[in-house]
Amino acid sequence: LSTWFHLLLLHTLILTLTRIQDCAQFFLGGTPPEIPGVLKGGDIVIEARYKPICQTYRDCRRFMTLYDTVNKIPVFSAYRYKGHTGGTLTRTPTWMGEPQLENINSNEINMINFRKAVPTHQASNEDYRIEKKNGKYDRGHLFPNAHASDEIHQVSTYTLTNVVPQEKTFNSQSWGKMEEQVKALMDELSSNVAGAGASQSSAKTLNNRVDIPQTLWTAFCCFNRFKKIWFAYAHFGDNAGNNNNPELLPKTLTELKDKYGIEPFPNADCLGAKHLVGEIPKGDCRVPKLDTQA
């Protein structure tokens, strides 16, 4: 069972990433999303601001994130959904961060625990601890830990470069339920489904440092080799109380593009795909095989 996601962070010895193509194995067909003002034609529009991270844990690349070092939130995270292969977290891991964004240790390729240090170019635990007193926002995963294949992959999702400030009831109710439904759907689809998730920024901040996104979106796509059809879904909603998002209904990728200009998978066949829940194409969905150890 295997699946892909960009939800909506290669050779592990590369210490400084300068091109988003270095993480191409996490994109459908090796092609990055199109995001207005951020990504165009596979190129990062403002390289000094947006940094690609091949998220590495225990010397293995787990997923990919494009990170906004000004707003201190991820633009999107891209990952491969494999289904559950074994092992489940029994407690919340220690939150980590990306040392290469801070030049703390140029020899460190793995995400690390910053402890009490406050990083300059990314969110910190302190930002979220201060917000906890207010109690309005959670750490909202873009690559959900529930979509990770095993315990080690679940731990790797607990990096602050993979989360945004998400309104608590939105996170725990409509968004959380949607993530469960998408997981069940991808389990039905079997192998190699692609998907994406990201956020759009607003004028609100957490601790006067971290942008609070106005909108969250997520999408996935695959080609069913038995029925010879493309299958794709998108979901998006306002980062607000659950009364604003009673239920997140599936949308087409065309609707996502029309509303926000975002193309998670710049592929005409994928863009035009639409199948309702009752039309789920059983069996394998395939995209090029990945080698996350490379």
N, C-alpha and C positions, 0 to 999 in steps of 0.2 A: 504494500500500500504506500503510495507516494503522491505528493501534491505540492504545488508552488503557491507562494503568497508574496505580495508587496504591501502590506497593510498600512486606514488610509482614510545593514547595516545589515587561481589567485595564489598566488603563492604567498604563504604566510610569512615569509621572510622579508617581504616588502614593508619597510617601516613607515614611509611617507607616501600617502596616496595623493596623486596629482590629477588623476583622471577617473571619472565615474566608470569608465569601461573596465577598470581593474576589478570591478565587482560584477562584471557582466553575467556571470554564471547564475545570478539570482534574478535575472530578467527573462521574460518570455521572449525567445528568439534572440537573446543577448541585447535587446533594445531597451534602453531606459525609458521611463515615462516622459510625456510632454507636460510640463507644468508652467503656465504663464509666468514670466519674470524670473523663473528659476532654472528650468531645463528646456533647451530647444535644440532639436536635431542631435541629441545625445551629448550636448555640451552644456556645462554649467555656466549660466549667464554671468554671475558675479563670483569668481573663484575665491576671492578673499573672504567672502561671507559664507558660502555654502560648501561644506566639506563632506566628501564621501567617506564612509567608514565601513570597511569590511569587518563586521563585529566578530572579534576573535576571543574565544574562551578555551582555556586549556590547549592552546596552540592549534586550534581548529576553527576555521571560519564557519560561523553559524548562520548569519543573515547579513543583510546590508542596510545601512541607513544613510540618507542624505541629511546632514545636520546644519541648522541655521545658527551660526555662532553669534549673531546679533540678537535674535529673539530667544536664543538658548532653548530651542525645542527642535525636534526632528521634523523635517518636511514630509518624509515618508520612511517606512521601513519595508524592505522586500525580503520575502522568505519562501522556503519550499515546505509545503505541507506534506508530511509523510504518514499521517495517521499516528496512532499510539503504538509504539514498539516496545515499551517497557519502562517501569520506574515512574514514580510520581512524587512530587514534593510533599513533605509532611510538615514543613514550616516555611515561613517567608524567608528567602535568602537575604543576605546583606546587599544593599544597593551599591552598584558600582558605577564607574565612569570611564571616559576614554582618555588615557594619558597622552596620546599623540596630539590631542587638541591643545594641550597645555605645555608640551615640551618638557614634562616632568622627568621623563626617563626615555631617551631616544632609543634605547635598546629594548623597551618593553612593548610587545605586540599585543598583549592580552589586556582586556578590560580589568580595572583594579578598583579597590575600595579606597576612596580618598580620605576616609576617616573624618576628622574634623576640619580638614582643609577646605577652603572655599575656592573652587576653580574660577578662572577668569572668563573662559569662553564657553562654558556649559553650565547647566543647572546643577545645584548642589542639594545634598540632603537637608541642609539648613533652610533652604528656600521652602521646602515642603514641610519641614517641622514647624516653621513659623506659621504657615498656612493652616496647619492642623488645629491651631487654637481657634481659627475662624470656622473650620469644619465644613467649608463649602466645596473644596476641590480635592480630588484624589490624584495619585499618580496613575494616569491612564495609559496602558500599554498600546502601542501600535501593533507590534507583533505580540499577540496575546500568549501568555504562558500556557494557556489551555490548548493552544494550537501546536505547541512544541511536541516533538516525538517522544522524548524521554526526559528523565530527571535532569541530566546534564544540559540538554537544550533548554529546558525550562529555566534553569538557573541563569543561563546566558541572556534571557529576556529581561533580567532585573538589572539593567543598566539605565541610568538616567538619560542617556542619549536615545532611548527607545520609548520614552514616555512624555506625555504632555499633561498640563493641569486640566483635568476633566471633572466637570460638575458631578458630584457624588451620585445623585439619583439617576442621572443620565448614564453614568458608568455602570451602576449596579442593576439598573432596570432595562430600559429599552436597548441600550448598546450591548449590555452583557447578554441579554436574551438573543439578540441578533447574532452575536459571536457563537453562541451555542448552536443556533439553527444552521449557521454557515458550516460549522464543524461537522454536524450531522449530515449535511448535504454533501460535503466533500468526501466524507467517509463512504457515502453511496457511490460517488463518482469513481472511486478507486484511485488509480495512480496518476501522478504528475499533473495536477491542476495548478494554474498560476493565479496569483491574486495580488492586491495592493491595498495599502492603507496609509492615510496621511492626514494632515490638518491644514486649515487656513488660519492665518493670524488675525488678531483684532487689536484694539488699542488698550485692552486691559492687561495688567501684569500681576504676577505673583511676587511678592516681596520686592517690588520695584525693579525686578531683574528678569523674570521669566514671563514670556508672552503667554497669555491665555487664549488659545485658539477659539475662533468663532464657530468653526465648522469642523466636523470629522467625517472622513469618508473611507470606504474600504471596497475592494473589488477583487474578483478572481475570474480566470478564463482558462478553458482547456479545449482541446480537440478530441472528440470521441471517435476513436478509430473504427469502431464497429458500426455506428450509425452514420459516420462520415459527416458529422455536424460539429459546429462550434457551440460551446455552452459558456455563458458568462452572466455574472450578477454584479451589481453595485449597490451599496447602501450609503446613505449620508444623512446627517442630521445636525441640528444646532446644538452647540455645547452649552445647554441650559437645562433647567429643571425638567423632570420627566413629563410634566404637563404639556411641555412644548413638543415632546416626542413620545406620544402614547404607544406607537408601534412603528418600527422601521421596516417599511415594505421594500421588497427588492425592486431595483431599478435597472434599466439597461445602461451599458457603457455610453451609449449615445446621450442619454439623459444626463449622465455625469458630465460629459463633455459640454453639452449645451448650457448647463447651469454654471459650471466653474471653469470651463476651458481645459479641464484636466483629461489627459489620455493615459491611463495606467499602462495600456498595452497598445502601442502604435501599430496596430495590425487591422486592416480593413475587415477581414473575416471575423476577428474577435469583436470589433466594434459593433458589427451588425447583429451579433448573436443575441437571441432572446428565447428562453425556454422557461415556462412556469414550473412550479414545484411538481405539479401533476405530470409534467413532461420530462422528468429527469431521465437523461440517457444513461442507463445502467452500463457498467463495464469500464474498461480502461479509458482514461484521458491521458494523452501523451504530449510531452514537450521534450526537447533535447535533454539527455541524461546529464546530471551534474556530478562534479567531483569536488566536494567541499574540502577535501584534504589537500588539494593541489595548491 
